[in-house]
Structure formats: structure tokens, C-alpha cells
Amino acid sequence: MLTPEYCGLMAEYNRWMNEKVYNVCLKLSDSQRKEDRHAFFKSIHSTLNHILWVDMSWMARFHNEPLPKGPAGSDLFTSFEELTRTRKDYDTQIIEWTKTIQSDWLNSPYKFFSLM
């Protein structure tokens, strides 16, 4: 069964992995991060933007707030520094949010409609 403690553990793990990924990306130049690598979201930079957009979208749904600006796949940030700073801040927000999760909420059905 899914528990609030497990959600907190996964949020901590998510932050740890994001730190590792972003630290590796720091070794690349901005042009290397933004180079079209023929991936689904083209570049490493755009892929990182998309992952953040998805996290922000889920949190918005959970809080009944508007989704982040722009469609899925659009870059929220052009600056890697701003993207990194926002990722760190958002990871902290997710961890703090997991501390408020109640078991009954986790075990109840959740419905949403995709904009896709």
C-alpha cells in the first residue's frame, strides 16, 4: 500500500537524482545542453524543462491550481541557471508537500482530465 512516508522517501530520491543529473549537465556548455539530439523533446535542456513542467503540473492538479504556463514540451526557462534554481526550489516544495499527505487521500480515487 502507498503510504505518506513512501511518498516522502520518493520525493527525497527525486531530489537526489535531479541533483546528480543537473551536476552532470553543468559540465556541458549551454550550446551542448541545447543541441538537438533527436530525442522526443529535442535537447537535454528542453527535456529537463519538460520534466519540471510535469512535476509542476501534477502539483497544480493536487492543489487545484492552474497548470504551468505553456504547453507540454515548451521550455519554461531558457537560462540553465534559472532552470536549475527553479528545479531545486521545486524539489524542496515537493518534499514539503509530502509531509502534508494523509493516508485517506492516498487511498482514495483521483480523477483528472488530460489536456492532450
Contact map, one row per residue, 1 for C-alpha under 8 A:
11100000000000000000000000000000000000000000000000000000000000000000000000000000000000000000000000000000000000000000
11110110000000000000000000000000000000000000000000000000000000000000000000000000000000000000000000000000011000000000
11111110000000000000000000000000000000000000000000000000000000000000000000000000000000000000000000000010010000000000
01111111000000000000000000000000000000000000000000000000000000000000000000000000000000000000000001101110010000000000
00111111100000000000000000000000000000000000000000000000000000000000000000000000000000000000000001000000000000000000
01111111110000000000000000000000000000000000000000000000000000000000000000000000000000000000000000000000000000000000
01111111111000000000000000000000000000000000000000000000000000000000000000000000000000000000000001000000000000000000
00011111111100000000000000000000000000000000000000000000000000000000000000000000000000000000001001100000000000000000
00001111111110000000000000000000000000000000000000000000000000000000000000000000000000000000000000000000000000000000
00000111111111000000000000000000000000000000000000000000000000000000000000000000000000000000000000000000000000000000
00000011111111100000000000000000000000000000000000000000000000000000000000000000000000000010011001000000000000000000
00000001111111110000000000000000000000000000000000000000000000000000000000000000000000000000001000000000000000000000
00000000111111111000000000000000000000000000000000000000000000000000000000000000000000000000000000000000000000000000
00000000011111111100000000000000000000000000000000000000000000000000000000000000000000000010000000000000000000000000
00000000001111111110000000000000000000000000000000000000000000000000000000000000000000010011000000000000000000000000
00000000000111111111000000000000000000000000000000000000000000000000000000000000000000000000000000000000000000000000
00000000000011111111100000000000000000000000000000000000000000000000000000000000000000000000000000000000000000000000
00000000000001111111110000000000000000000000000000000000000000000000000000000000000000100000000000000000000000000000
00000000000000111111111000000000000000000000000000000000000000000000000000000000000000010000000000000000000000000000
00000000000000011111111100000000000000000000000000000000000000000000000000000000000000000000000000000000000000000000
00000000000000001111111110000000000000000000000000000000000000000000000000000000000000000000000000000000000000000000
00000000000000000111111111000000000000000000000000000000000000000000000000000000000100000000000000000000000000000000
00000000000000000011111111100000000000000000000000000000000000000000000000000000000000000000000000000000000000000000
00000000000000000001111111110000000000000000000000000000000000000000000000000000000000000000000000000000000000000000
00000000000000000000111111110000100000000000000000000000000000000000000000000000000000000000000000000000000000000000
00000000000000000000011111111000000000000000000000000000000000000000000000000000000000000000000000000000000000000000
00000000000000000000001111111000000000000000000000000000000000000000000000000000000000000000000000000000000000000000
00000000000000000000000111111101100000000000000000000000000000000000000000000000000000000000000000000000000000000000
00000000000000000000000001111111100000000000000000000000000000000000000000000000000000000000000000000000000000000000
00000000000000000000000000011111110000000000000000000000000000000000000000000001000000000000000000000000000000000000
00000000000000000000000000001111111000000000000000000000000000000000000000000000000000000000000000000000000000000000
00000000000000000000000000011111111000000000000000000000000000000000000000000000000000000000000000000000000000000000
00000000000000000000000010011111111000000011100000000000000000000000000000000000000000000000000000000000000000000000
00000000000000000000000000000111111100000011110000000000000000000000000000000000000000000000000000000000000000000000
00000000000000000000000000000011111110000111000000000000000000000000000000000000000000000000000000000000000000000000
00000000000000000000000000000000011111100110000000000000000000000000000000000000000000000000000000000000000000000000
00000000000000000000000000000000001111100111000000000000000000000000000000000000000000000000000000000000000000000000
00000000000000000000000000000000000111111110000000000000000000000000000000000000000000000000000000000000000000000000
00000000000000000000000000000000000111111110000000000000000000000000000000000000000000000000000000000000000000000000
00000000000000000000000000000000000001111100000000000000000000000000000000000000000000000000000000000000000000000000
00000000000000000000000000000000000001111111011001000000000000000000000010000000000000000000000000000000000000000000
00000000000000000000000000000000001111111111011000000000000000000000000000000000000000000000000000000000000000000000
00000000000000000000000000000000111111101111111000000000000000000000000000000000000000000000000000000000000000000000
00000000000000000000000000000000111010001111111100000000000000000000000000000000000000000000000000000000000000000000
00000000000000000000000000000000110000000011111110000000000000000000000000000001000000000000000000000000000000000000
00000000000000000000000000000000010000001111111111000000000000000000000011100000000000000000000000000000000000000000
00000000000000000000000000000000000000001111111111100000000000000000000010000000000000000000000000000000000000000000
00000000000000000000000000000000000000000001111111110000000000000000000000000000000000000000000000000000000000000000
00000000000000000000000000000000000000000000111111111000000000000000000011111000001000000000000000000000000000000000
00000000000000000000000000000000000000001000011111111100000000000000000111100000000000000000000000000000000000000000
00000000000000000000000000000000000000000000001111111110000000000000000000000000000000000000000000000000000000000000
00000000000000000000000000000000000000000000000111111111000000000000000000000000000000100000000000000000000000000000
00000000000000000000000000000000000000000000000011111111100000000001000100010000000000000000000000000000000000000000
00000000000000000000000000000000000000000000000001111111110000000000000100000000000000000000000000000000000000000000
00000000000000000000000000000000000000000000000000111111111000000000000000000000000000000000000000000000000000000000
00000000000000000000000000000000000000000000000000011111111100000011000000000000000000000100000000000000000000000000
00000000000000000000000000000000000000000000000000001111111110000011000000000000000000000000000000000000000000000000
00000000000000000000000000000000000000000000000000000111111111000000000000000000000000000000000000000000000000000000
00000000000000000000000000000000000000000000000000000011111111100000000000000000000000000000010000000000000000000000
00000000000000000000000000000000000000000000000000000001111111111111000000000000000000000000000000000000000000000000
00000000000000000000000000000000000000000000000000000000111111111110000000000000000000000000000000000000000000010000
00000000000000000000000000000000000000000000000000000000011111111000000000000000000000000000000000000000000000000000
00000000000000000000000000000000000000000000000000000000001111111000000000000000000000000000000000000000000000000000
00000000000000000000000000000000000000000000000000000000000111111100000000000000000000000000000000000000000000000000
00000000000000000000000000000000000000000000000000000000000111111110000000000000000000000000000000000000000000000000
00000000000000000000000000000000000000000000000000000000000110011111000000000000000000000000000000000000000000000000
00000000000000000000000000000000000000000000000000000001100110001111100000000000000000000000000000000000000000000000
00000000000000000000000000000000000000000000000000001001100100000111110000000000000000000000000000000000000000000000
00000000000000000000000000000000000000000000000000000000000000000011111000010000000000000000000000000000000000000000
00000000000000000000000000000000000000000000000000000000000000000001111101110000000000000000000000000000000000000000
00000000000000000000000000000000000000000000000000000000000000000000111111000000000000000000000000000000000000000000
00000000000000000000000000000000000000000000000001001100000000000000011111000000000000000000000000000000000000000000
00000000000000000000000000000000000000001000011011000000000000000000001111100000000000000000000000000000000000000000
00000000000000000000000000000000000000000000010011000000000000000000011111110000000000000000000000000000000000000000
00000000000000000000000000000000000000000000010011000000000000000000010011111100000000000000000000000000000000000000
00000000000000000000000000000000000000000000000010001000000000000000110001111100001000000000000000000000000000000000
00000000000000000000000000000000000000000000000010000000000000000000000000111111011000000000000000000000000000000000
00000000000000000000000000000000000000000000000000000000000000000000000000111111011000000000000000000000000000000000
00000000000000000000000000000000000000000000000000000000000000000000000000001111111000000000000000000000000000000000
00000000000000000000000000000100000000000000100000000000000000000000000000001111111100000000000000000000000000000000
00000000000000000000000000000000000000000000000000000000000000000000000000000011111110000000000000000000000000000000
00000000000000000000000000000000000000000000000000000000000000000000000000001111111111000000000000000000000000000000
00000000000000000000000000000000000000000000000010000000000000000000000000011111111111100000000000000000000000000000
00000000000000000000010000000000000000000000000000000000000000000000000000000001111111110000000000000000000000000000
00000000000000000000000000000000000000000000000000000000000000000000000000000000111111111000000000000000000000000000
00000000000000000000000000000000000000000000000000000000000000000000000000000000011111111100000000000000000000000000
00000000000000000100000000000000000000000000000000010000000000000000000000000000001111111110000000000000000000000000
00000000000000100010000000000000000000000000000000000000000000000000000000000000000111111111000000000000000000000000
00000000000000000000000000000000000000000000000000000000000000000000000000000000000011111111100000000000000000000000
00000000000000000000000000000000000000000000000000000001000000000000000000000000000001111111110000000000000000000000
00000000001001100000000000000000000000000000000000000000000000000000000000000000000000111111111000000000000000000000
00000000000000100000000000000000000000000000000000000000000000000000000000000000000000011111111100000000000000000000
00000000000000000000000000000000000000000000000000000000000000000000000000000000000000001111111110000000000000000000
00000000001000000000000000000000000000000000000000000000001000000000000000000000000000000111111111000000000000000000
00000001001100000000000000000000000000000000000000000000000000000000000000000000000000000011111111100000000000000000
00000000000000000000000000000000000000000000000000000000000000000000000000000000000000000001111111110000000000000000
00000000000000000000000000000000000000000000000000000000000000000000000000000000000000000000111111111000000000000000
00011011001000000000000000000000000000000000000000000000000000000000000000000000000000000000011111111000000000000000
00010001000000000000000000000000000000000000000000000000000000000000000000000000000000000000001111111000000000000000
00000000000000000000000000000000000000000000000000000000000000000000000000000000000000000000000111111100000000000000
00010000000000000000000000000000000000000000000000000000000000000000000000000000000000000000000011111110110000000000
00010000000000000000000000000000000000000000000000000000000000000000000000000000000000000000000000011111110000000000
00110000000000000000000000000000000000000000000000000000000000000000000000000000000000000000000000001111111000000000
00000000000000000000000000000000000000000000000000000000000000000000000000000000000000000000000000000111111100000000
00000000000000000000000000000000000000000000000000000000000000000000000000000000000000000000000000001111111100000000
01110000000000000000000000000000000000000000000000000000000000000000000000000000000000000000000000001111111100000000
01000000000000000000000000000000000000000000000000000000000000000000000000000000000000000000000000000011111110000000
00000000000000000000000000000000000000000000000000000000000000000000000000000000000000000000000000000001111111000000
00000000000000000000000000000000000000000000000000000000000000000000000000000000000000000000000000000000001111100000
00000000000000000000000000000000000000000000000000000000000000000000000000000000000000000000000000000000000111110000
00000000000000000000000000000000000000000000000000000000000000000000000000000000000000000000000000000000000011111000
00000000000000000000000000000000000000000000000000000000000010000000000000000000000000000000000000000000000001111100
00000000000000000000000000000000000000000000000000000000000000000000000000000000000000000000000000000000000000111110
00000000000000000000000000000000000000000000000000000000000000000000000000000000000000000000000000000000000000011111
00000000000000000000000000000000000000000000000000000000000000000000000000000000000000000000000000000000000000001111
00000000000000000000000000000000000000000000000000000000000000000000000000000000000000000000000000000000000000000111
